[in-house]
């Protein structure tokens, strides 16, 4: 029996797999292809988003992981530079 996750859910599962397992190993090993994956698979930080703990995105092509849930819709000026305690910079 095939399970259909739906397009949005499948993207989320793929993104979590890449950000939680594959990319950190590649970065740790110094693999230059990790930057390619980061640039092409992760979404950049943006306003009007709800970020949850564990969400990994990019900030100027560098991966960052959310450590405190927050909304950039209510606070569009809360960039990762303004709120570094909300993010883990790789």
Secondary structure, 3 states (H helix, E strand, C coil): CCCCCCHHHHHHHHHHHHHHHHHHHHHHHCCCHHHHHHHHHCCECCCCCEECCCCEEEECCEEEEECCCEECCCCCCCCCCCCHHHEEEC
